[in-house]
Amino acid sequence: MKSSNPVLSRISAAAQQPRYSVPGQGAPAGYPEGGYPEVVQSGHVDRMTIDDVVVKTVTLLATTAATAAIAWYVVPFEVMRPVLYASMFLGVIVGLVISFAQVTNAAVIVGYAVLEGVFLGLISKAYEYFFEGIVLQAVIATLSVFLAMAALYKMKIIRATPKFMKIVIGAAAGLAVVMLVNFVIYLFSGSVGPLRDGGPIAIGFSLVCIVVAALMFVVNFKQIEDGIAAGLPRKYGWLGAFGILVELVWLYLEILRLISYFSED
């Protein structure tokens, strides 16, 4: 099952390929010899693990948060708009390169986290200027949703069945197309349209986005778990962490926007 997140699609595809076994032990049952030569280095099995993915995810989140805080306090309002747009577009470009070129270089992925940090720091600063206290609420809500979905997946209350994944991935892909079209319309007309104007339709749309973003974590967890089970090289942990960061950013922005709708006078 392919994910709407190109990164996790790469991990899922790679997980279906054969892996190396420890020299002298032969291939595991069901796996022929060959696959990833970098998995075995001088007899040491250098494979992706859940702990490794967690550490990499925390590293990216810490980098994003630190950069966001710096951008918030360093970038003045006078130049905030051009810096915000520059970081947003550069983040999109770097993110697409990482996704489709299957980049596993730590420096490049951490660099993406820096760009996202600048973008999130400045957009959060703008929201906080108009709605005091909104950023803290959005951060708490985002982390709560993420931890809740992780717990539900761990306890197998929500299972990533093929049918579940197909529905969630289809919904995420559809929302991505709708948001892209809406953004293009905004660029040419200057109007956010009913999907983002704070009205009933906008509230409903944000709620749908939040639900789908939350469910996408289950898809992410499943595909990372499959990669670990297949014994992928450790470097793929960066791609898994990158995918989680992308989903967290989307979830945070949607929650931030939703709270703002109810905070307007």
C-alpha positions as a printed NumPy array, in Angstrom:
array([[  0.   ,   0.   ,   0.   ],
       [  1.504,   3.322,  -1.055],
       [  1.297,   6.418,   1.116],
       [  0.386,   9.912,  -0.059],
       [  3.639,  10.859,   1.637],
       [  6.309,  10.1  ,  -1.011],
       [  8.897,   9.489,   1.699],
       [  6.932,   6.722,   3.336],
       [  6.085,   5.276,  -0.054],
       [  9.827,   4.914,  -0.639],
       [ 10.276,   3.186,   2.704],
       [  7.359,   0.885,   2.002],
       [  8.731,  -0.03 ,  -1.424],
       [ 12.218,  -0.566,  -0.063],
       [ 10.862,  -2.772,   2.696],
       [  9.586,  -5.201,   0.09 ],
       [ 13.106,  -5.798,  -1.242],
       [ 15.377,  -8.564,   0.093],
       [ 17.778,  -7.795,   2.91 ],
       [ 21.202,  -9.032,   3.9  ],
       [ 21.7  , -11.398,   6.758],
       [ 24.627, -11.492,   9.124],
       [ 27.618, -13.049,   7.347],
       [ 27.891, -16.758,   7.987],
       [ 24.309, -17.118,   9.19 ],
       [ 22.591, -17.286,   5.825],
       [ 19.502, -15.383,   4.749],
       [ 16.484, -15.28 ,   7.065],
       [ 13.511, -17.441,   6.152],
       [ 11.696, -15.929,   3.229],
       [ 14.584, -13.633,   2.226],
       [ 17.084, -14.525,  -0.5  ],
       [ 20.693, -13.395,  -0.268],
       [ 21.446,  -9.875,  -1.58 ],
       [ 19.765,  -6.541,  -1.118],
       [ 21.419,  -3.745,   0.825],
       [ 25.194,  -4.1  ,   1.053],
       [ 25.369,  -1.174,   3.483],
       [ 23.295,  -3.101,   6.009],
       [ 26.278,  -5.237,   6.948],
       [ 29.529,  -3.505,   7.782],
       [ 32.383,  -5.698,   8.987],
       [ 29.953,  -8.145,  10.537],
       [ 27.982,  -5.393,  12.27 ],
       [ 24.31 ,  -5.291,  11.345],
       [ 23.508,  -1.612,  10.76 ],
       [ 19.74 ,  -1.749,  10.524],
       [ 16.913,   0.671,  11.116],
       [ 15.364,   0.317,  14.597],
       [ 12.442,   1.942,  16.362],
       [ 14.794,   3.593,  18.862],
       [ 16.813,   5.016,  15.996],
       [ 13.699,   6.454,  14.338],
       [ 12.575,   7.965,  17.645],
       [ 15.959,   9.627,  18.221],
       [ 15.989,  11.033,  14.69 ],
       [ 12.41 ,  12.273,  15.026],
       [ 13.21 ,  14.012,  18.317],
       [ 16.294,  15.55 ,  16.699],
       [ 14.231,  16.997,  13.861],
       [ 11.531,  18.268,  16.214],
       [ 14.1  ,  19.891,  18.509],
       [ 15.786,  21.536,  15.524],
       [ 12.47 ,  22.808,  14.208],
       [ 11.412,  24.156,  17.61 ],
       [ 14.763,  25.844,  18.277],
       [ 14.848,  27.473,  14.853],
       [ 11.234,  28.597,  15.238],
       [ 12.048,  30.282,  18.554],
       [ 15.08 ,  32.042,  17.059],
       [ 13.108,  33.248,  14.015],
       [ 10.299,  34.466,  16.283],
       [ 12.604,  36.691,  18.333],
       [ 15.184,  37.688,  15.706],
       [ 13.154,  38.475,  12.567],
       [ 11.418,  41.891,  12.891],
       [  7.873,  42.49 ,  11.652],
       [  9.167,  44.77 ,   8.879],
       [ 10.807,  41.89 ,   6.985],
       [  8.71 ,  39.036,   8.322],
       [  6.58 ,  38.535,   5.207],
       [  9.411,  38.031,   2.669],
       [ 11.349,  35.793,   5.072],
       [  8.21 ,  33.759,   5.769],
       [  7.466,  33.227,   2.074],
       [ 11.11 ,  32.479,   1.282],
       [ 11.305,  29.81 ,   4.002],
       [  7.959,  28.354,   2.914],
       [  8.885,  27.969,  -0.762],
       [ 12.413,  26.766,  -0.011],
       [ 10.963,  24.257,   2.452],
       [  8.59 ,  22.943,  -0.205],
       [ 11.41 ,  22.595,  -2.739],
       [ 13.78 ,  20.846,  -0.317],
       [ 10.947,  18.638,   0.944],
       [ 10.083,  17.519,  -2.59 ],
       [ 13.733,  16.79 ,  -3.349],
       [ 14.053,  14.693,  -0.185],
       [ 10.829,  12.861,  -0.969],
       [ 11.319,  11.984,  -4.61 ],
       [ 15.119,  11.634,  -4.66 ],
       [ 14.97 ,   9.447,  -1.539],
       [ 17.575,  11.587,   0.212],
       [ 18.79 ,  10.031,   3.461],
       [ 21.566,  12.531,   4.178],
       [ 21.184,  13.802,   7.731],
       [ 22.458,  17.306,   6.921],
       [ 19.894,  17.799,   4.158],
       [ 16.984,  16.582,   6.286],
       [ 18.076,  18.647,   9.284],
       [ 18.359,  21.602,   6.893],
       [ 14.727,  21.022,   5.945],
       [ 13.817,  21.116,   9.643],
       [ 15.588,  24.477,   9.915],
       [ 13.548,  25.901,   7.016],
       [ 10.331,  24.583,   8.535],
       [ 11.348,  26.072,  11.865],
       [ 11.759,  29.535,  10.354],
       [  8.405,  29.246,   8.588],
       [  6.557,  27.952,  11.648],
       [  8.199,  30.496,  13.94 ],
       [  7.118,  33.43 ,  11.788],
       [  3.606,  32.244,  11.008],
       [  3.123,  31.441,  14.689],
       [  4.352,  34.933,  15.584],
       [  1.76 ,  36.418,  13.231],
       [ -1.061,  34.356,  14.724],
       [  0.054,  35.173,  18.259],
       [  0.019,  38.893,  17.429],
       [ -3.683,  38.709,  16.589],
       [ -4.742,  35.929,  18.975],
       [ -2.825,  35.91 ,  22.238],
       [ -2.145,  32.437,  23.624],
       [ -3.115,  30.612,  20.428],
       [  0.337,  29.141,  19.734],
       [  0.625,  27.357,  23.069],
       [ -2.865,  25.928,  22.614],
       [ -2.018,  24.68 ,  19.124],
       [  1.285,  23.121,  20.232],
       [ -0.358,  21.281,  23.129],
       [ -3.213,  20.084,  20.925],
       [ -0.825,  18.884,  18.19 ],
       [  1.388,  16.915,  20.55 ],
       [ -1.676,  15.489,  22.309],
       [ -3.115,  14.21 ,  19.041],
       [  0.225,  12.703,  18.009],
       [  0.734,  10.925,  21.343],
       [ -2.86 ,   9.715,  21.345],
       [ -2.512,   8.21 ,  17.875],
       [  0.802,   6.592,  18.846],
       [ -0.863,   5.04 ,  21.905],
       [ -3.877,   3.838,  19.919],
       [ -1.584,   2.245,  17.354],
       [  0.64 ,   0.673,  20.002],
       [ -2.363,  -0.843,  21.789],
       [ -3.735,  -2.011,  18.421],
       [ -6.99 ,  -0.163,  18.996],
       [ -6.553,   1.294,  15.521],
       [ -5.165,  -1.177,  13.009],
       [ -3.589,  -0.22 ,   9.701],
       [ -5.492,  -2.698,   7.556],
       [ -5.213,  -2.481,   3.748],
       [ -8.737,  -1.037,   3.533],
       [ -8.004,   1.531,   6.27 ],
       [ -4.791,   2.628,   4.571],
       [ -6.468,   2.9  ,   1.179],
       [ -9.202,   5.161,   2.553],
       [ -6.873,   7.402,   4.585],
       [ -4.291,   7.738,   1.825],
       [ -6.992,   8.567,  -0.708],
       [ -8.469,  11.188,   1.599],
       [ -5.06 ,  12.769,   2.227],
       [ -4.281,  12.888,  -1.482],
       [ -7.642,  14.47 ,  -2.22 ],
       [ -7.171,  17.123,   0.45 ],
       [ -3.702,  17.911,  -0.892],
       [ -5.149,  18.594,  -4.343],
       [ -7.952,  20.764,  -2.928],
       [ -5.519,  22.817,  -0.811],
       [ -3.17 ,  23.287,  -3.744],
       [ -5.987,  24.531,  -5.984],
       [ -7.251,  26.836,  -3.229],
       [ -3.738,  28.26 ,  -2.738],
       [ -3.335,  28.943,  -6.471],
       [ -6.697,  30.733,  -6.505],
       [ -5.544,  32.825,  -3.546],
       [ -2.336,  33.813,  -5.36 ],
       [ -4.284,  35.129,  -8.348],
       [ -7.369,  36.561,  -6.637],
       [ -6.159,  37.515,  -3.167],
       [ -9.227,  35.806,  -1.686],
       [ -8.875,  32.836,   0.663],
       [-12.27 ,  31.527,  -0.388],
       [-14.862,  29.666,   1.702],
       [-12.374,  26.947,   2.668],
       [-10.257,  29.367,   4.711],
       [-12.484,  32.344,   5.556],
       [-13.423,  31.186,   9.059],
       [-17.02 ,  30.356,   8.184],
       [-18.878,  27.059,   8.71 ],
       [-17.381,  25.509,   5.567],
       [-13.856,  26.53 ,   6.637],
       [-14.372,  25.075,  10.11 ],
       [-15.656,  21.814,   8.641],
       [-12.758,  21.646,   6.196],
       [-10.173,  22.182,   8.951],
       [-11.8  ,  19.492,  11.081],
       [-11.615,  17.037,   8.182],
       [ -7.947,  17.92 ,   7.625],
       [ -7.162,  17.407,  11.31 ],
       [ -8.862,  13.994,  11.375],
       [ -7.095,  12.827,   8.219],
       [ -3.726,  14.17 ,   9.417],
       [ -4.176,  12.283,  12.678],
       [ -5.069,   9.056,  10.879],
       [ -2.061,   9.478,   8.587],
       [  0.133,   8.906,  11.636],
       [ -1.21 ,   5.356,  11.751],
       [ -0.18 ,   4.863,   8.122],
       [  3.243,   6.333,   8.929],
       [  3.727,   4.078,  11.958],
       [  2.768,   1.003,   9.951],
       [  5.148,   1.7  ,   7.092],
       [  8.02 ,   2.524,   9.43 ],
       [  7.278,  -0.685,  11.326],
       [  7.36 ,  -2.628,   8.051],
       [ 10.71 ,  -1.051,   7.172],
       [ 12.155,  -2.086,  10.514],
       [ 10.811,  -5.629,  10.136],
       [ 12.422,  -5.859,   6.703],
       [ 15.79 ,  -4.863,   8.131],
       [ 16.268,  -1.681,   6.101],
       [ 19.546,   0.227,   6.521],
       [ 19.684,   2.673,   9.425],
       [ 19.767,   5.672,   7.087],
       [ 16.099,   5.075,   6.269],
       [ 15.329,   6.171,   9.811],
       [ 15.885,   9.746,   8.62 ],
       [ 13.205,   9.323,   5.982],
       [ 10.779,   7.928,   8.534],
       [ 11.49 ,  10.827,  10.902],
       [ 11.126,  13.298,   8.039],
       [  7.712,  11.846,   7.173],
       [  6.54 ,  12.225,  10.77 ],
       [  7.746,  15.857,  10.818],
       [  5.83 ,  16.636,   7.628],
       [  2.605,  15.281,   9.131],
       [  3.161,  17.144,  12.419],
       [  3.646,  20.436,  10.588],
       [  0.426,  19.907,   8.635],
       [ -1.504,  18.989,  11.787],
       [ -0.144,  22.002,  13.71 ],
       [ -1.073,  24.462,  10.964],
       [ -4.601,  23.091,  10.7  ],
       [ -5.123,  23.212,  14.47 ],
       [ -3.676,  26.725,  14.603],
       [ -6.054,  27.847,  11.882],
       [ -9.057,  26.151,  13.492],
       [ -8.442,  27.769,  16.871],
       [ -8.12 ,  31.154,  15.189],
       [-11.615,  30.776,  13.723],
       [-13.096,  30.532,  17.2  ],
       [-10.876,  33.326,  18.555],
       [-12.081,  36.016,  16.15 ],
       [-14.143,  38.824,  17.626]])
